[in-house]
Amino acid sequence: MRFRGLTIFVTGGAGFIGSAVVRHLLDDTDAFVVNIDKLTYASNLSSIPQAAGNPRYTFAKVDICDAPALRALFDRYQPHGVMNLAAESHVDRSIDGPGEFIRTNVVGTFTLLQEALRYWRGLEPARRTAFRLLHVSTDEVYGSLGAEGFFTEATAYQPNSPYSASKASSDHLVRAWRETYELPTLVTNCSNNYGPYHFPEKLIPHMIIKGLAEQELPVYGDGQNIRDWLYVEDHARALTLVLERGRVGQTYNIGGRNERTNLHVVKTICGLLDQHHPSNLGTRERLIAFVTDRPGHDRRYAIDATKIESELGWRARETFETGIEKTVKWYLDQRSWWQEILDRGYQAKRIGVG
């Protein structure tokens, strides 16, 4: 099995993508996983059901801005690799409160790099050669595409929101620590993720839950903003491949080759809800309402995933159609998971209007 005898740190492992990575590592590899998460509003340890009693798993409630706590974890567990998924990630929240995004995404990444560098320098030569730090980022750092073309690993950065600017900053820090200090790092930039265990604030779960409740489905602007959708379990597989076989110092773009307008996504969800949980009030499309657009809303994202496909042999297994159906069915079958989030006080109200 892959990663046999190896210890891997996953920062942000109680978040959406992080928990998918932890589940994949526990289910499909022999790695010992240390899940490092400060447990923010969007974190949820119940997203990792296979962690309970698993001898290859431990959890540490630690903020990546806390250097002494990180140092203690490095010294105690002696990891062979680090996957950094700890981040504030919701664009709307970054508009209303950018400070926390700078703190976690920029200062936190800096702190993690410093502690990883200190630890790496103290390793014996063979362990130093094998060590990797994978920093997980977003396609939003590239800005907005026109009607044609794709983001590649050579696309210039042009972030347009406080969130994407904070992630761009963190990417540059990772590159600098590689070039200046020779820390063996890699960077990935992914397209929009979706799938099970997604916090209700994000577009797809937001629309599923509101559709079930027969509530208005708010679509920003004209609904023609385009995103490339990536099923989260496909992303988790890609990340472990990059950690295992990626070339140090390289960036890998990870996308699903599934471009869809936001309006198409919402209408697809409506159709699946009507099919699997019909309403006697009529089709869910009647609930769609166009609302004021998000400030600085990028028009189109699209990833060229040729590099990771050709170098590492990764392919997205899910099309948008297969993945979205799995996702809708999961939210129908796992109501207790997201209902608990609503019950503890989360309110799905509009934020980020500037």
C-alpha positions as CSV (number, residue, x, y, z in Angstrom):
1,M,0.0,0.0,0.0
2,R,1.1,3.6,-0.7
3,F,2.7,5.6,2.1
4,R,3.3,2.5,4.3
5,G,5.2,3.6,7.4
6,L,4.9,7.3,6.6
7,T,3.4,10.0,8.7
8,I,1.6,12.8,6.9
9,F,0.4,16.1,8.4
10,V,-2.9,17.4,6.9
11,T,-3.6,21.0,8.0
12,G,-7.2,22.0,7.7
13,G,-8.1,18.3,7.8
14,A,-11.6,19.0,9.3
15,G,-12.6,21.3,6.4
16,F,-14.3,20.3,3.2
17,I,-11.3,19.4,1.0
18,G,-9.1,18.5,3.9
19,S,-11.5,16.0,5.3
20,A,-11.8,14.3,1.9
21,V,-8.0,14.0,1.8
22,V,-8.0,12.5,5.3
23,R,-10.7,10.0,4.3
24,H,-8.7,9.1,1.2
25,L,-5.5,8.6,3.1
26,L,-7.3,6.4,5.7
27,D,-9.2,4.4,3.2
28,D,-6.8,3.9,0.4
29,T,-3.2,4.2,1.8
30,D,-1.3,3.0,4.8
31,A,-0.3,6.5,6.0
32,F,-0.4,7.6,9.6
33,V,-2.4,10.9,9.5
34,V,-2.1,13.8,11.8
35,N,-5.1,16.1,11.3
36,I,-4.2,19.6,12.3
37,D,-7.2,22.0,12.5
38,K,-8.3,24.9,14.7
39,L,-12.0,24.0,14.2
40,T,-13.5,27.1,12.8
41,Y,-17.2,27.5,11.9
42,A,-16.7,25.5,8.7
43,S,-14.7,22.6,10.3
44,N,-16.5,19.4,11.2
45,L,-14.8,16.3,12.6
46,S,-17.9,14.2,11.8
47,S,-16.9,14.5,8.2
48,I,-14.3,11.8,8.9
49,P,-16.4,8.9,10.2
50,Q,-13.6,6.3,9.6
51,A,-11.3,8.2,12.0
52,A,-13.1,6.9,15.1
53,G,-10.8,4.3,16.7
54,N,-8.4,4.3,13.7
55,P,-4.9,3.5,14.9
56,R,-3.5,5.4,11.9
57,Y,-5.2,8.7,12.8
58,T,-4.8,11.4,15.4
59,F,-6.3,14.9,15.7
60,A,-4.6,18.0,17.0
61,K,-6.6,21.2,17.6
62,V,-3.9,23.7,16.6
63,D,-4.0,27.0,14.7
64,I,-1.3,27.1,12.0
65,C,-0.5,30.6,13.2
66,D,0.7,29.1,16.5
67,A,4.4,28.5,15.9
68,P,5.2,26.8,19.3
69,A,2.2,24.4,18.9
70,L,3.3,23.5,15.4
71,R,6.9,23.0,16.5
72,A,5.7,20.6,19.2
73,L,3.8,18.6,16.6
74,F,6.7,18.4,14.2
75,D,9.0,17.3,17.1
76,R,6.5,14.7,18.4
77,Y,5.3,13.1,15.1
78,Q,8.3,13.6,12.8
79,P,6.3,13.8,9.6
80,H,7.5,12.6,6.2
81,G,5.2,15.1,4.4
82,V,2.9,18.0,5.0
83,M,-0.3,18.8,3.0
84,N,-1.4,22.4,3.8
85,L,-5.1,22.8,3.3
86,A,-5.7,25.2,6.2
87,A,-7.4,28.3,4.8
88,E,-10.3,30.7,5.1
89,S,-11.9,30.0,1.7
90,H,-15.3,31.7,1.3
91,V,-15.1,34.7,-1.1
92,D,-18.2,36.4,0.3
93,R,-16.8,36.3,3.9
94,S,-13.5,37.8,2.6
95,I,-15.4,40.8,1.3
96,D,-17.0,41.5,4.7
97,G,-14.0,40.5,6.9
98,P,-10.6,40.3,5.0
99,G,-8.5,40.4,8.2
100,E,-9.0,36.7,9.1
101,F,-8.1,35.7,5.6
102,I,-4.8,37.6,5.8
103,R,-4.1,36.1,9.2
104,T,-4.8,32.4,8.3
105,N,-3.9,32.3,4.6
106,V,-0.8,34.5,4.7
107,V,0.6,34.6,8.3
108,G,-0.5,31.0,8.9
109,T,1.3,29.8,5.7
110,F,4.4,31.8,6.7
111,T,4.4,30.2,10.2
112,L,3.9,26.7,8.8
113,L,6.8,27.2,6.3
114,Q,9.1,28.5,9.1
115,E,8.4,25.5,11.3
116,A,8.6,23.0,8.5
117,L,12.0,24.6,7.5
118,R,13.3,24.3,11.0
119,Y,12.2,20.7,11.2
120,W,13.5,19.8,7.7
121,R,16.9,21.2,8.4
122,G,17.3,18.9,11.4
123,L,16.5,15.7,9.5
124,E,19.2,13.2,8.6
125,P,20.1,13.3,4.8
126,A,17.8,10.5,3.5
127,R,14.7,11.9,5.4
128,R,15.6,15.4,4.1
129,T,15.6,14.2,0.6
130,A,12.3,12.4,0.9
131,F,10.4,15.2,2.7
132,R,7.7,17.2,0.9
133,L,5.4,20.1,1.7
134,L,2.4,20.4,-0.6
135,H,0.5,23.7,-0.5
136,V,-3.0,23.5,-1.8
137,S,-4.4,26.7,-3.5
138,T,-7.1,27.8,-5.9
139,D,-7.6,28.8,-9.5
140,E,-9.0,32.1,-8.3
141,V,-5.4,33.5,-7.9
142,Y,-5.3,33.8,-11.8
143,G,-8.2,36.2,-11.9
144,S,-10.9,36.1,-14.6
145,L,-10.9,34.5,-18.0
146,G,-12.6,35.7,-21.1
147,A,-14.8,33.5,-23.2
148,E,-11.9,31.4,-24.5
149,G,-8.7,29.9,-23.1
150,F,-7.7,28.1,-19.9
151,F,-5.6,28.7,-16.8
152,T,-2.2,26.9,-17.0
153,E,0.6,26.7,-14.6
154,A,2.3,29.6,-16.4
155,T,-0.7,32.0,-16.2
156,A,0.1,35.2,-14.5
157,Y,-1.5,35.9,-11.1
158,Q,-4.2,38.5,-11.1
159,P,-6.4,38.0,-7.9
160,N,-9.6,40.1,-7.7
161,S,-11.0,39.3,-4.2
162,P,-9.5,39.5,-0.7
163,Y,-9.7,35.7,-0.6
164,S,-7.8,35.1,-3.9
165,A,-5.3,37.8,-3.0
166,S,-4.5,36.1,0.3
167,K,-4.1,32.7,-1.5
168,A,-1.9,34.3,-4.1
169,S,0.3,35.7,-1.3
170,S,0.6,32.3,0.3
171,D,1.5,30.7,-3.0
172,H,4.3,33.2,-3.5
173,L,5.6,32.6,0.0
174,V,5.8,28.8,-0.7
175,R,7.7,29.5,-3.9
176,A,10.1,31.8,-2.1
177,W,10.9,29.3,0.7
178,R,11.7,26.8,-2.1
179,E,14.0,29.2,-4.0
180,T,15.6,30.9,-1.1
181,Y,15.9,28.1,1.5
182,E,15.5,25.0,-0.7
183,L,12.6,23.7,1.3
184,P,11.1,20.9,-0.9
185,T,7.7,22.3,-1.7
186,L,5.0,21.8,-4.4
187,V,1.9,23.9,-5.1
188,T,-1.5,22.9,-6.6
189,N,-4.2,25.2,-7.9
190,C,-7.6,23.6,-8.2
191,S,-11.0,24.6,-9.7
192,N,-14.3,24.7,-7.8
193,N,-14.8,21.6,-5.6
194,Y,-18.1,20.1,-4.7
195,G,-19.3,16.8,-3.2
196,P,-20.2,15.3,0.2
197,Y,-19.6,17.1,3.5
198,H,-19.6,20.5,1.9
199,F,-20.4,23.4,4.3
200,P,-23.9,24.7,3.6
201,E,-22.6,28.2,2.8
202,K,-21.2,27.2,-0.6
203,L,-23.2,27.3,-3.8
204,I,-24.2,23.7,-4.4
205,P,-25.1,22.6,-0.8
206,H,-26.7,26.0,-0.3
207,M,-29.0,25.4,-3.2
208,I,-29.8,21.8,-2.3
209,I,-30.8,22.7,1.3
210,K,-32.8,25.8,0.3
211,G,-34.5,23.8,-2.5
212,L,-35.5,21.1,0.0
213,A,-36.9,23.8,2.3
214,E,-38.9,25.4,-0.6
215,Q,-36.9,28.7,-0.1
216,E,-35.8,31.2,-2.7
217,L,-32.7,30.1,-4.6
218,P,-30.5,33.3,-5.0
219,V,-28.4,33.4,-8.2
220,Y,-25.9,36.2,-8.4
221,G,-26.1,38.6,-11.3
222,D,-27.3,37.0,-14.6
223,G,-26.2,33.5,-13.5
224,Q,-23.8,33.3,-16.5
225,N,-20.5,33.2,-14.4
226,I,-18.7,30.0,-15.4
227,R,-16.8,27.6,-13.1
228,D,-14.9,24.4,-13.8
229,W,-16.4,21.9,-11.3
230,L,-14.2,19.2,-9.6
231,Y,-15.6,16.4,-7.5
232,V,-13.8,16.6,-4.2
233,E,-12.9,12.9,-4.0
234,D,-11.2,13.3,-7.4
235,H,-9.3,16.2,-6.0
236,A,-8.2,14.2,-3.0
237,R,-6.7,11.5,-5.2
238,A,-4.9,14.1,-7.2
239,L,-3.3,15.7,-4.1
240,T,-1.9,12.5,-2.8
241,L,-0.4,11.8,-6.2
242,V,1.3,15.2,-6.3
243,L,2.7,14.6,-2.8
244,E,3.9,11.1,-3.8
245,R,5.2,11.7,-7.3
246,G,5.2,15.4,-8.1
247,R,8.4,17.2,-9.0
248,V,9.7,19.5,-6.2
249,G,9.3,23.1,-7.0
250,Q,6.5,22.5,-9.5
251,T,2.9,23.7,-9.7
252,Y,0.1,21.4,-10.8
253,N,-3.3,22.7,-11.9
254,I,-6.2,20.3,-11.0
255,G,-9.5,20.7,-12.8
256,G,-12.4,18.6,-13.7
257,R,-12.9,19.8,-17.3
258,N,-16.5,20.5,-16.4
259,E,-17.3,24.1,-17.2
260,R,-20.9,25.1,-16.3
261,T,-22.6,28.4,-15.7
262,N,-23.9,29.0,-12.2
263,L,-27.4,29.1,-13.6
264,H,-26.9,25.7,-15.2
265,V,-25.7,24.3,-11.9
266,V,-28.7,25.6,-10.0
267,K,-31.2,24.3,-12.6
268,T,-29.5,20.9,-12.6
269,I,-29.9,20.7,-8.8
270,C,-33.5,21.7,-9.2
271,G,-34.1,18.9,-11.6
272,L,-32.4,16.3,-9.4
273,L,-34.4,17.4,-6.4
274,D,-37.6,17.2,-8.4
275,Q,-36.6,13.7,-9.4
276,H,-35.4,12.3,-6.1
277,H,-37.5,14.3,-3.7
278,P,-40.5,15.7,-5.6
279,S,-42.5,18.6,-4.2
280,N,-46.3,18.8,-4.5
281,L,-45.8,22.6,-5.0
282,G,-44.2,22.2,-8.5
283,T,-40.7,22.3,-10.0
284,R,-37.9,23.8,-7.9
285,E,-37.0,26.1,-10.8
286,R,-39.9,28.3,-9.7
287,L,-37.7,29.2,-6.7
288,I,-34.8,30.7,-8.7
289,A,-34.4,34.5,-8.0
290,F,-31.7,36.7,-9.5
291,V,-30.0,38.9,-6.9
292,T,-27.4,41.7,-6.9
293,D,-24.0,40.3,-8.1
294,R,-21.0,39.8,-5.8
295,P,-18.5,42.7,-6.0
296,G,-15.5,41.7,-8.2
297,H,-17.2,38.5,-9.3
298,D,-14.9,36.8,-11.7
299,R,-16.7,35.9,-15.0
300,R,-15.1,32.6,-15.9
301,Y,-12.6,30.0,-14.6
302,A,-11.3,27.1,-16.5
303,I,-8.3,24.8,-15.7
304,D,-6.0,23.1,-18.2
305,A,-5.1,19.9,-16.3
306,T,-2.8,18.5,-19.0
307,K,0.3,18.6,-16.8
308,I,-1.0,16.5,-14.0
309,E,-2.8,14.2,-16.4
310,S,0.4,13.6,-18.5
311,E,3.0,13.6,-15.8
312,L,1.2,11.7,-13.0
313,G,-1.6,9.8,-14.8
314,W,-4.4,11.4,-12.9
315,R,-7.9,11.8,-14.5
316,A,-11.1,13.0,-13.0
317,R,-13.4,10.0,-12.7
318,E,-16.6,12.0,-12.2
319,T,-18.3,14.1,-14.9
320,F,-20.3,17.0,-13.6
321,E,-23.5,15.0,-14.3
322,T,-22.4,11.9,-12.3
323,G,-20.8,14.0,-9.5
324,I,-23.7,16.3,-9.0
325,E,-26.2,13.4,-8.8
326,K,-24.0,11.7,-6.2
327,T,-23.9,14.9,-4.3
328,V,-27.6,15.6,-4.3
329,K,-28.3,12.0,-3.2
330,W,-25.8,12.3,-0.4
331,Y,-27.5,15.5,1.0
332,L,-30.8,13.7,0.8
333,D,-29.5,10.6,2.6
334,Q,-27.3,12.4,5.1
335,R,-29.7,15.1,6.4
336,S,-28.5,14.7,10.0
337,W,-25.0,15.9,9.0
338,W,-26.1,19.2,7.7
339,Q,-29.1,19.6,9.9
340,E,-26.8,19.6,12.9
341,I,-24.9,22.6,11.4
342,L,-28.2,24.5,11.0
343,D,-29.3,23.5,14.5
344,R,-26.2,24.9,16.1
345,G,-27.0,28.4,14.7
346,Y,-25.7,28.7,11.2
347,Q,-27.9,31.0,9.2
348,A,-27.8,30.9,5.4
349,K,-28.1,34.6,4.9
350,R,-26.5,36.8,2.2
351,I,-23.1,38.1,3.0
352,G,-20.4,39.8,0.9
353,V,-22.4,42.5,-0.7
354,G,-19.7,45.1,-0.2
